[in-house]
């Protein structure tokens, strides 16, 4: 009995372990000439024997059990009518039959779905896997474990196609490089022509620092940059040093850096000025600077020719700025005189009118597009100071031409100022923020 039980156990263990492994390809990538790139794997599946072993163990175990019991107790299985015991062989056969007829066991054994642990693919199994998978040759192995497989009969065709693909790719690469080279040559030629016509040397050097015309552009560009330095043009000192740190005039440019910066600041002050006082300040600062430059020029020895040349140029540029600012100052003075003459005729109770423009600003103080509009403003004089330099007025009308009606507020473009009807304010007749005249 023990031997029979041991035999059943062995059969059960062996049957349950019977699993077949089939080679499968994951993530198949189809290439040309039948070649494929795959990730090798094994697919595990139970065999028929792994499902049939219960039909051997069952009858064997039950038959043995019945035979042993019948042998030990003859009345274990006997005829109910006569009470005569059946032979041991008959009892064993009945037990074996019962082993086959366990309710529900047959469908359970054959149709149950039981997960089988798949055996992972190992690189050492490559030959075995490829041989089982099909008639292929391994051409490539990538680090990710993928294999490039080519059918044995199409290896030659595959190699020929690969060579054609490589030759085509190389040809297209060379053609693309040539097109890019020709386009770059055309861009450089355009930049050079602009340099010849418009002296735009900076653009050429920025985009083609090693271009075919580099030496020519550097030579002329250094002269042009030096010329800008002598006039104190904006950023002229920085530009010269950045591009020509070792240029012919570099030592002299560094020597008079402070004077160049002073003239640059004066030029910036001139372009920012828009009032009589501002232009007057430019003239005063310019005359003082011109005197200092003239004195310094006299102290520079002839050996420092370039430095003296730059100082002379800066003094001349300062003189030009002074003259221009003086002209604008004269115009501003004339305008102020005109405004004062007009203001002499203004009296209390008289209406003044001014046509200007308004604009709406966002939270950052920037103009909102599409909100600029022409405005007509009427005020009434309520008080005049003794010197007639200040006029107290009350806002009466704010008429928008765009809306074709009176509005409830007005924001001036030239000043951060908001007016509303019946609001009181003081006007300076000489201020360029306003241009009020008697209403017609």
C-alpha positions in Angstrom: 0.0 0.0 0.0 2.8 2.4 0.9 4.5 1.7 -2.4 1.3 2.3 -4.3 0.9 5.7 -2.5 4.5 6.7 -3.2 4.0 5.7 -6.9 0.9 7.9 -7.1 2.7 10.8 -5.5 5.6 10.5 -8.0 3.2 10.3 -10.9 1.2 13.4 -9.7 4.4 15.5 -9.2 5.8 14.5 -12.6 2.5 15.1 -14.4 2.0 18.5 -12.7 5.5 19.6 -13.7 5.1 18.7 -17.4 5.3 22.1 -19.2 6.4 22.9 -22.8 8.2 26.1 -23.8 7.5 27.7 -27.2 9.7 30.5 -28.6 7.7 33.7 -29.3 8.7 37.2 -30.6 7.5 40.3 -28.7 7.3 43.7 -30.4 8.0 42.4 -33.9 9.2 45.1 -36.2 9.0 44.1 -39.9 11.9 45.3 -42.0 12.8 44.7 -45.7 13.5 41.4 -47.4 11.7 39.4 -44.7 14.0 40.7 -41.9 12.5 41.3 -38.5 13.6 42.9 -35.3 12.1 41.1 -32.2 12.4 40.8 -28.5 12.8 37.0 -27.8 10.7 35.3 -25.2 9.4 31.9 -24.2 5.7 31.0 -24.0 5.0 28.2 -21.5 2.2 25.8 -21.9 1.0 22.6 -20.0 1.1 19.3 -21.9 -1.7 16.7 -22.2 0.2 14.5 -19.8 0.1 17.3 -17.2 -3.7 17.1 -17.4 -4.1 13.3 -17.9 -2.1 12.2 -14.8 -5.2 12.4 -12.5 -6.9 9.6 -14.6 -4.0 7.3 -13.7 -3.5 8.3 -10.1 -7.2 8.3 -9.3 -8.1 4.7 -10.4 -4.8 3.4 -9.1 -5.2 4.9 -5.7 -8.9 4.0 -5.3 -8.4 0.5 -6.7 -5.6 -0.2 -4.3 -7.6 1.3 -1.4 -10.6 -1.0 -2.1 -8.4 -4.0 -2.6 -6.6 -3.5 0.7 -9.9 -3.0 2.6 -11.5 -6.0 1.0 -8.5 -8.1 1.9 -8.6 -6.9 5.5 -12.4 -7.1 5.8 -14.2 -9.5 3.4 -17.5 -7.8 4.2 -16.2 -4.4 3.1 -17.8 -5.0 -0.3 -20.3 -7.9 -0.5 -23.5 -8.9 -2.2 -26.4 -7.3 -0.3 -28.8 -10.1 -1.1 -26.6 -13.1 -0.3 -24.0 -11.4 1.9 -21.3 -13.2 0.0 -18.1 -11.1 -0.4 -16.9 -10.1 -3.8 -13.4 -11.2 -5.0 -10.6 -8.8 -4.3 -10.1 -8.2 -8.0 -13.7 -7.2 -8.5 -13.5 -4.8 -5.5 -10.3 -3.3 -6.9 -12.0 -2.8 -10.3 -14.9 -1.1 -8.7 -12.6 1.2 -6.7 -10.7 2.1 -9.9 -14.0 2.9 -11.6 -14.9 5.2 -8.8 -11.5 6.9 -9.1 -12.4 7.8 -12.7 -15.9 9.0 -11.8 -15.3 11.5 -9.1 -18.0 14.1 -9.7 -16.7 17.2 -11.4 -13.1 16.0 -11.4 -12.9 15.2 -15.1 -13.9 18.6 -16.4 -11.9 20.3 -13.7 -8.8 18.4 -14.7 -9.1 19.1 -18.4 -10.6 22.6 -18.6 -9.1 24.3 -15.6 -7.0 27.4 -16.3 -3.9 27.4 -14.1 -1.1 30.0 -14.5 2.2 28.5 -15.4 5.4 30.4 -14.5 7.1 31.3 -17.8 10.8 30.7 -18.0 12.6 34.0 -18.9 14.7 34.2 -22.0 18.5 34.2 -21.4 21.0 35.5 -23.8 22.9 32.1 -23.5 19.8 30.5 -25.1 20.1 32.5 -28.3 21.0 29.6 -30.6 18.3 27.3 -29.0 15.7 30.0 -29.3 16.5 31.0 -32.9 16.6 27.3 -34.0 13.2 26.7 -32.5 11.8 30.0 -33.8 12.6 29.4 -37.5 15.2 29.4 -40.2 16.8 32.8 -39.4 20.3 34.2 -39.0 21.0 36.7 -36.2 22.6 39.8 -37.7 22.5 42.3 -34.8 21.9 42.3 -31.0 21.1 45.6 -29.3 21.7 46.4 -25.6 18.0 46.1 -24.9 18.0 42.4 -25.9 16.3 42.8 -29.2 17.5 40.6 -32.1 17.7 41.4 -35.8 16.7 38.2 -37.7 17.2 37.6 -41.4 15.8 34.5 -43.3 18.6 32.2 -44.4 17.6 32.5 -48.0 17.4 36.3 -48.1 20.6 37.3 -46.4 22.2 38.4 -49.7 19.2 40.4 -50.7 19.1 42.0 -47.3 22.7 43.0 -47.5 22.3 44.5 -51.0 19.2 46.5 -49.9 21.1 47.8 -46.8 24.0 48.9 -48.9 21.6 50.8 -51.2 19.9 52.4 -48.2 23.2 53.5 -46.8 24.4 54.9 -50.1 21.1 56.8 -50.5 21.3 58.3 -47.0 24.9 59.3 -47.5 24.0 60.9 -50.9 21.1 62.8 -49.3 23.3 63.9 -46.4 25.9 65.3 -48.8 23.2 67.1 -50.9 21.7 68.6 -47.7 25.1 69.8 -46.6 25.8 71.3 -50.0 22.5 73.1 -50.0 23.2 74.5 -46.5 26.6 75.5 -47.6 25.3 77.4 -50.7 22.6 79.0 -48.5 25.2 80.2 -46.1 27.4 81.5 -48.9 24.3 83.4 -50.2 23.6 84.9 -46.8 27.2 85.9 -46.4 27.2 87.5 -49.8 24.1 89.5 -49.0 25.6 90.6 -45.7 28.8 91.7 -47.5 26.9 93.7 -50.1 25.0 95.5 -47.3 28.3 96.2 -45.7 29.6 97.7 -49.0 26.4 99.8 -49.5 25.5 100.8 -45.9 28.7 100.2 -43.8 26.9 97.5 -41.7 30.1 95.9 -40.5 28.7 94.8 -37.2 26.1 92.5 -38.7 28.7 90.9 -40.9 31.1 90.2 -38.0 28.3 89.0 -35.7 27.0 86.4 -38.2 30.2 85.6 -40.1 33.1 86.0 -37.7 35.3 83.8 -40.0 33.8 84.8 -43.3 35.5 85.2 -46.6 35.5 89.0 -46.3 36.5 89.1 -42.6 39.8 91.0 -43.0 38.3 93.6 -45.3 35.3 94.2 -43.0 37.5 94.3 -39.9 39.8 96.9 -41.5 37.0 99.2 -42.5 34.9 98.4 -39.5 37.7 99.6 -37.2 37.8 102.9 -39.0 34.1 103.4 -38.8 33.9 102.4 -35.1 36.8 104.8 -34.4 34.9 107.6 -36.2 31.9 107.0 -34.0 34.1 107.2 -30.9 35.3 110.6 -32.0 31.7 111.9 -32.1 30.7 110.4 -28.7 27.9 108.4 -30.3 25.9 106.2 -28.0 27.7 103.0 -27.0 30.6 103.9 -29.3 33.3 103.2 -26.6 31.8 99.8 -25.7 31.3 98.9 -29.4 34.9 99.7 -30.3 36.4 97.8 -27.4 34.2 94.8 -27.9 35.1 94.4 -31.6 38.6 95.9 -31.7 40.2 95.3 -28.3 43.6 95.2 -30.1 42.8 97.6 -32.8 45.0 100.4 -34.1 43.2 103.0 -32.0 42.4 100.8 -29.0 45.1 102.3 -26.7 43.9 105.9 -27.3 40.2 104.9 -27.0 40.9 103.4 -23.5 43.0 106.5 -22.6 40.1 108.9 -23.0 37.2 106.6 -21.9 35.9 109.0 -19.3 35.6 111.9 -21.8 33.8 109.6 -24.3 31.3 108.6 -21.6 30.7 112.2 -20.7 29.8 113.1 -24.3 27.6 110.1 -24.6 25.7 111.2 -21.5 25.3 114.7 -22.8 23.9 113.3 -26.1 21.4 111.1 -24.1 20.5 114.2 -22.1 19.9 116.1 -25.3 17.5 113.5 -26.8 15.6 113.2 -23.5 15.0 117.0 -23.2 11.6 118.4 -24.2 11.2 121.5 -22.0 12.9 124.9 -21.9 14.5 124.0 -18.6 15.8 120.7 -19.9 17.4 122.3 -23.0 18.9 125.1 -20.9 20.5 122.4 -18.7 22.0 120.7 -21.8 23.5 124.0 -23.0 25.0 124.7 -19.6 26.5 121.2 -19.2 27.7 121.2 -22.8 29.6 124.5 -22.5 31.3 123.3 -19.3 32.3 120.0 -20.9 33.5 121.7 -24.1 35.8 123.9 -22.0 37.2 120.9 -20.2 37.8 119.0 -23.5 39.6 122.0 -25.0 41.8 122.3 -22.0 42.6 118.6 -22.0 43.4 118.7 -25.7 46.1 121.3 -25.0 47.7 119.1 -22.4 48.0 116.0 -24.7 51.4 115.7 -26.3 51.7 115.3 -30.1 53.0 111.8 -29.6 49.5 110.7 -28.4 48.1 111.7 -31.8 45.0 109.4 -31.7 44.1 110.5 -28.2 44.3 114.2 -29.2 42.3 113.4 -32.3 39.5 111.8 -30.2 39.4 114.7 -27.8 39.2 117.2 -30.7 36.3 115.2 -32.2 34.5 115.0 -28.9 34.9 118.8 -28.4 33.5 119.3 -31.9 30.6 116.9 -31.2 29.8 118.7 -28.0 29.7 122.0 -29.9 27.2 120.6 -32.3 25.0 119.4 -29.4 25.2 122.8 -27.8 24.2 124.6 -31.0 21.3 122.3 -31.6 20.1 122.5 -28.0 20.5 126.3 -28.1 18.3 126.5 -31.2 15.6 124.4 -29.5 16.0 126.5 -26.4 15.4 129.7 -28.4 12.2 128.1 -29.9 11.0 127.2 -26.4 11.6 130.7 -25.2 9.7 132.1 -28.1 6.8 129.7 -27.3 6.9 130.7 -23.7 6.7 134.3 -24.6 3.8 133.6 -26.9 1.9 131.8 -24.1 2.5 134.6 -21.6 1.2 137.2 -24.1 -1.9 135.1 -24.6 -2.4 134.7 -20.9 -2.3 138.5 -20.4 -5.7 138.7 -22.0 -7.3 136.0 -19.8 -9.8 137.3 -17.2 -11.8 135.7 -14.4 -15.1 134.1 -15.7 -13.7 133.6 -19.2 -13.9 130.2 -20.8 -10.7 128.6 -22.2 -10.7 125.7 -24.7 -8.2 123.0 -25.6 -8.4 120.3 -28.2 -6.1 117.3 -27.4 -6.1 113.5 -27.2 -6.9 111.1 -24.5 -5.9 107.5 -23.9 -6.9 104.6 -21.6 -4.2 103.0 -19.6 -4.0 99.5 -18.1 -3.0 98.6 -14.5 0.7 98.8 -15.6 0.3 102.3 -17.0 0.5 101.2 -20.6 -1.8 102.4 -23.3 -4.8 100.1 -24.1 -4.8 99.7 -27.9 -7.8 101.3 -29.6 -8.6 103.7 -26.8 -6.8 106.9 -28.1 -9.4 109.6 -28.9 -9.6 113.3 -29.7 -11.0 115.4 -26.8 -12.3 118.9 -26.6 -12.0 120.5 -23.1 -13.6 123.7 -21.8 -12.6 125.3 -18.5 -13.7 128.5 -16.7 -11.2 130.8 -15.0 -12.1 131.4 -11.3 -8.9 133.0 -9.9 -5.6 134.5 -11.1 -2.5 135.1 -8.9 -1.0 138.6 -8.9 2.0 137.5 -11.1 -0.4 136.0 -13.6 1.6 132.8 -13.6 -1.1 130.6 -12.0 -4.8 130.4 -13.1 -7.4 128.6 -11.1 -9.9 126.9 -13.4 -13.0 124.7 -13.1 -13.5 121.9 -15.6 -16.8 122.4 -17.4 -16.9 120.1 -20.4 -15.0 116.9 -21.5 -16.2 116.1 -25.0 -15.1 112.9 -26.8 -15.1 113.1 -30.6 -14.9 109.3 -30.8 -18.0 108.8 -28.6 -19.6 112.1 -29.8 -20.7 113.0 -26.3 -19.4 114.4 -23.0 -17.5 112.0 -20.8 -17.0 111.8 -17.1 -13.2 111.8 -17.0 -10.1 112.6 -19.0 -6.5 111.3 -18.6 -3.8 113.3 -20.3 -1.2 111.6 -22.3 1.6 114.0 -21.5 1.0 113.9 -17.7 -0.3 111.4 -15.2 -3.3 113.6 -14.6 -7.1 112.8 -14.5 -9.8 115.5 -14.8 -13.5 115.3 -14.1 -16.3 117.8 -14.6 -16.6 120.5 -11.9 -13.1 119.6 -10.6 -10.8 122.6 -9.8 -7.2 122.7 -10.9 -4.4 125.3 -11.3 -2.8 126.0 -14.7 0.6 127.4 -15.6 0.2 129.1 -18.9 3.8 128.4 -19.8 3.5 124.7 -19.2 3.7 122.6 -22.3 1.3 120.1 -20.8 -1.6 122.3 -22.0 -2.3 124.6 -24.8 -5.5 126.5 -23.8 -6.8 129.4 -25.8 -9.9 131.6 -25.6 -13.0 129.7 -26.8 -14.4 131.0 -30.1 
